[in-house]
Amino acid sequence: MPDPRSGFGALLHAWRDRLSPADAGFPATPGRRAPGLRREELAQLAGLSVDYVLRLEQGRAKNPSAQVVGALARTLQLSRPERDQLYRSAGLLPPQDGTVSTHVPAGVQRLAARLGDVPIGVFTADWTLVWWNTMWCALHGDPSALPPAERNLARALFGNGAAHAALRPLRSERGADAFAASIVADLKDAVSRYPADAQLDRLVRDLRGVSDAFAQHWATATAAQHASEPKTIRHPEVGDILLDCDVLIVPGADLRMVTYTAAAGSSDAGKLDLLRVTGGSATTAHP
């Protein structure tokens, strides 16, 4: 019987060659010989080592995890059928219907990549961050420094792990507790739509166990989608910065594209400009 993983490296290499660097957010440079993404660029975007990507392409690394395959599928901007093919070639079952999807359509990634002067993060229905740009890193810190399981907004707000420790102080214009309560209500809405999702169930159980505030909100909240609202973020480099935080729902994908902007000419826009130049403490862009 043929090894179902035998084509994984070939698929990875072919789809890496196919993806335009510009569509992945890299500037065009003269004299570039690679037809698509370089191996180091794919590694950077997927949050993997270059050596590991090389070993995957050469078939020397076996049994990549579902998390690794999902990150590669997003980075390569695969369609859903292509994503499923990549999972199967790794000997894994593709994500099933009825669970929270981590798939970010190519069009969404291309759109976000072209808005590089705006902090953008793309979240799944359970508020796991699956795509971000350099300006998001400059504003919030680099998510790639966190373990993948900690790249979740609810864990940042209510947990006791790395995500909570890395969260920069922020407050909603609607009040100190309003933002946290709104995220819990949104999670309740997600649970009603994905009752069989084990990861979402584990997230809720974990947070109810470690956070009295989460448990109280969960007991009293009415399921509702999180709404856009201005937020003030305390940044270690530029101080307090008041920004319009807009949550854009991606139809058909159940994703939330979160953007931060400020009115032109305002002091807060000037602070964003400064972060754009300095990069804050960011060192990487995109997962």
C-alpha positions as CSV (number, residue, x, y, z in Angstrom):
1,M,0.0,0.0,0.0
2,P,1.5,3.4,-0.9
3,D,2.4,5.8,1.9
4,P,-0.4,8.5,2.1
5,R,2.3,11.0,3.1
6,S,4.5,10.4,0.1
7,G,3.2,13.5,-1.7
8,F,3.3,15.9,1.2
9,G,6.8,17.4,0.4
10,A,6.0,17.7,-3.3
11,L,2.8,19.5,-2.6
12,L,4.4,21.8,-0.2
13,H,7.2,22.7,-2.7
14,A,4.8,23.1,-5.6
15,W,2.4,25.4,-3.7
16,R,5.3,27.4,-2.3
17,D,6.5,28.0,-5.8
18,R,3.0,29.0,-6.9
19,L,2.4,31.7,-4.2
20,S,3.3,35.3,-5.2
21,P,5.5,37.0,-2.6
22,A,3.4,40.1,-3.0
23,D,0.2,38.2,-2.1
24,A,2.0,37.0,1.1
25,G,2.9,40.5,2.1
26,F,6.5,40.6,1.0
27,P,7.8,43.6,-1.1
28,A,8.9,42.9,-4.7
29,T,12.7,43.0,-4.9
30,P,14.8,43.1,-8.1
31,G,16.8,40.1,-9.1
32,R,14.6,37.7,-7.2
33,R,15.1,34.2,-8.7
34,A,12.6,32.1,-6.7
35,P,9.3,31.8,-8.6
36,G,7.3,32.0,-5.4
37,L,8.0,32.1,-1.7
38,R,11.5,31.3,-0.5
39,R,11.7,28.5,2.0
40,E,12.7,30.9,4.7
41,E,9.7,33.1,4.0
42,L,7.3,30.1,4.2
43,A,9.0,29.1,7.5
44,Q,8.6,32.7,8.9
45,L,5.0,33.0,7.9
46,A,4.1,29.6,9.3
47,G,6.0,30.0,12.5
48,L,8.3,27.0,11.8
49,S,12.1,26.6,11.5
50,V,13.7,26.7,8.0
51,D,15.3,23.4,8.7
52,Y,11.9,21.8,9.6
53,V,10.4,23.1,6.3
54,L,13.3,21.7,4.4
55,R,13.0,18.3,6.0
56,L,9.2,18.3,5.3
57,E,9.8,19.0,1.6
58,Q,12.5,16.4,1.4
59,G,10.3,13.8,3.2
60,R,12.8,13.5,6.1
61,A,10.4,14.9,8.6
62,K,7.4,12.6,9.2
63,N,4.0,12.9,10.9
64,P,3.5,16.8,11.0
65,S,0.9,17.7,13.5
66,A,-2.6,19.0,12.4
67,Q,-1.5,22.4,13.9
68,V,1.6,22.5,11.6
69,V,-0.4,21.4,8.5
70,G,-3.1,24.0,9.3
71,A,-0.5,26.8,9.6
72,L,1.1,25.7,6.3
73,A,-2.2,25.6,4.5
74,R,-3.1,29.1,5.7
75,T,0.3,30.5,4.7
76,L,0.2,28.9,1.3
77,Q,-3.3,30.4,0.8
78,L,-4.8,27.0,-0.2
79,S,-8.4,26.5,-1.2
80,R,-10.5,24.2,1.0
81,P,-10.0,21.2,-1.4
82,E,-6.3,21.9,-1.5
83,R,-6.2,22.2,2.3
84,D,-7.9,18.9,2.6
85,Q,-5.5,17.3,0.2
86,L,-2.5,18.6,2.2
87,Y,-4.0,17.1,5.4
88,R,-4.6,13.7,3.7
89,S,-1.1,13.7,2.3
90,A,0.2,14.1,5.9
91,G,-1.9,11.1,6.9
92,L,-4.4,13.3,8.8
93,L,-8.1,13.7,8.6
94,P,-9.1,17.2,7.3
95,P,-11.0,19.5,9.6
96,Q,-14.6,18.3,9.9
97,D,-17.7,20.4,9.2
98,G,-19.4,21.6,12.4
99,T,-16.1,22.6,14.1
100,V,-14.5,26.0,14.3
101,S,-12.5,26.6,11.1
102,T,-9.0,28.0,11.1
103,H,-9.0,28.3,7.3
104,V,-8.3,31.9,6.1
105,P,-9.4,32.3,2.4
106,A,-6.7,33.5,0.0
107,G,-8.7,36.6,-0.8
108,V,-8.8,37.6,2.8
109,Q,-5.1,37.2,3.2
110,R,-4.4,39.2,0.0
111,L,-6.7,42.0,1.2
112,A,-5.0,42.1,4.6
113,A,-1.5,42.0,3.1
114,R,-2.3,45.1,1.1
115,L,-3.3,47.1,4.1
116,G,0.1,46.9,5.7
117,D,-0.1,50.4,7.4
118,V,-3.1,49.2,9.5
119,P,-2.8,46.8,12.4
120,I,-4.8,43.7,11.3
121,G,-5.4,40.4,13.1
122,V,-7.7,37.6,11.9
123,F,-9.5,35.5,14.5
124,T,-11.5,32.4,14.3
125,A,-14.9,32.0,15.9
126,D,-13.3,31.0,19.2
127,W,-11.1,34.1,19.2
128,T,-7.9,32.3,18.2
129,L,-5.5,34.5,16.3
130,V,-4.5,32.8,13.1
131,W,-3.2,35.7,10.9
132,W,-1.6,39.0,11.7
133,N,0.6,41.7,10.1
134,T,3.7,43.6,11.2
135,M,1.6,46.5,12.5
136,W,-0.4,44.2,14.7
137,C,3.0,43.1,16.2
138,A,4.0,46.7,16.7
139,L,0.8,47.5,18.5
140,H,0.2,44.4,20.6
141,G,3.5,42.6,20.6
142,D,4.6,39.6,18.5
143,P,2.1,36.7,18.8
144,S,4.7,34.3,17.4
145,A,6.5,34.6,20.8
146,L,3.5,32.8,22.4
147,P,2.8,29.0,22.2
148,P,0.1,28.5,19.5
149,A,-2.4,27.3,22.1
150,E,-2.0,30.7,23.9
151,R,-2.8,32.8,20.8
152,N,-6.4,33.3,22.0
153,L,-8.0,36.5,23.1
154,A,-10.2,34.8,25.7
155,R,-7.2,33.2,27.3
156,A,-5.4,36.5,27.2
157,L,-8.3,38.2,29.0
158,F,-9.1,35.5,31.5
159,G,-6.4,32.9,31.6
160,N,-3.3,32.6,33.7
161,G,-0.8,31.6,31.1
162,A,1.6,33.3,28.6
163,A,-1.3,35.0,26.7
164,H,-2.5,36.8,29.8
165,A,1.1,37.8,30.8
166,A,1.7,39.3,27.3
167,L,-1.6,41.2,27.1
168,R,-1.0,45.0,26.9
169,P,-3.4,46.9,29.1
170,L,-6.5,48.0,27.2
171,R,-9.9,49.5,28.0
172,S,-13.1,49.9,26.1
173,E,-14.9,53.2,25.7
174,R,-18.0,51.4,27.1
175,G,-16.4,50.7,30.4
176,A,-13.7,48.7,32.1
177,D,-15.6,45.4,32.1
178,A,-17.5,45.8,28.8
179,F,-14.9,44.4,26.5
180,A,-14.4,41.2,28.5
181,A,-18.1,40.7,28.9
182,S,-18.6,41.1,25.2
183,I,-16.0,38.5,24.3
184,V,-17.7,36.0,26.7
185,A,-21.1,36.7,25.0
186,D,-19.5,36.1,21.6
187,L,-18.0,32.8,22.8
188,K,-21.4,31.7,24.0
189,D,-22.7,32.5,20.6
190,A,-19.9,30.3,19.1
191,V,-20.8,27.4,21.4
192,S,-24.4,27.6,20.1
193,R,-23.1,27.2,16.6
194,Y,-20.4,24.7,17.2
195,P,-21.7,22.5,20.0
196,A,-19.5,19.5,19.0
197,D,-16.2,21.4,18.8
198,A,-13.9,19.8,21.4
199,Q,-11.4,22.6,21.4
200,L,-14.0,25.3,22.0
201,D,-15.5,23.2,24.8
202,R,-12.1,22.8,26.4
203,L,-11.4,26.5,26.1
204,V,-14.7,27.3,28.0
205,R,-14.1,24.6,30.6
206,D,-10.5,25.8,31.2
207,L,-11.5,29.4,31.7
208,R,-14.4,28.6,33.9
209,G,-12.0,26.7,36.1
210,V,-9.3,29.4,36.4
211,S,-11.3,32.6,36.3
212,D,-14.1,33.6,38.6
213,A,-14.8,36.6,36.3
214,F,-15.2,34.4,33.3
215,A,-17.4,32.0,35.2
216,Q,-19.6,34.9,36.3
217,H,-19.9,36.4,32.9
218,W,-20.6,32.9,31.4
219,A,-23.5,32.4,33.9
220,T,-25.1,35.7,33.1
221,A,-24.2,36.6,29.5
222,T,-26.7,36.4,26.6
223,A,-25.1,35.0,23.4
224,A,-24.3,37.8,21.1
225,Q,-21.6,38.7,18.5
226,H,-18.9,41.1,19.6
227,A,-19.3,44.6,18.3
228,S,-16.8,47.2,17.1
229,E,-15.8,49.8,19.7
230,P,-13.0,52.3,20.3
231,K,-10.2,51.1,22.6
232,T,-7.3,52.6,24.5
233,I,-4.2,50.5,24.5
234,R,-1.3,51.3,26.8
235,H,1.8,50.8,24.7
236,P,5.3,50.6,26.3
237,E,6.8,52.8,23.6
238,V,4.1,55.5,22.8
239,G,1.9,55.4,25.9
240,D,-1.9,55.4,25.7
241,I,-3.2,55.3,22.2
242,L,-7.0,55.6,21.4
243,L,-8.0,53.8,18.3
244,D,-11.2,52.8,16.5
245,C,-11.2,49.0,16.7
246,D,-13.5,47.6,14.0
247,V,-14.5,43.9,13.8
248,L,-15.3,42.8,10.2
249,I,-17.0,39.5,9.8
250,V,-15.9,37.4,6.8
251,P,-19.1,35.9,5.3
252,G,-18.9,32.1,4.7
253,A,-15.7,31.7,6.7
254,D,-16.8,32.7,10.2
255,L,-13.7,34.8,10.8
256,R,-13.3,38.2,12.5
257,M,-10.9,40.6,10.8
258,V,-9.9,43.1,13.6
259,T,-8.5,46.5,12.4
260,Y,-7.2,49.5,14.3
261,T,-7.3,53.0,12.8
262,A,-7.1,56.6,14.0
263,A,-8.4,59.9,12.5
264,A,-5.9,61.5,10.1
265,G,-4.0,64.3,11.8
266,S,-4.8,63.2,15.3
267,S,-2.2,62.6,18.0
268,D,-3.1,58.9,18.0
269,A,-2.5,58.7,14.2
270,G,0.9,60.2,14.9
271,K,1.6,57.4,17.5
272,L,0.5,54.8,14.9
273,D,2.9,56.4,12.4
274,L,5.7,56.2,15.0
275,L,5.0,52.5,15.5
276,R,5.0,52.0,11.8
277,V,8.6,53.4,11.6
278,T,10.0,51.8,14.7
279,G,8.0,48.5,14.5
280,G,7.5,48.7,18.3
281,S,9.1,45.5,19.6
282,A,7.9,43.5,16.6
283,T,10.3,41.3,14.7
284,T,8.1,39.1,12.5
285,A,4.9,39.5,10.4
286,H,2.2,36.9,9.7
287,P,1.8,33.5,11.2
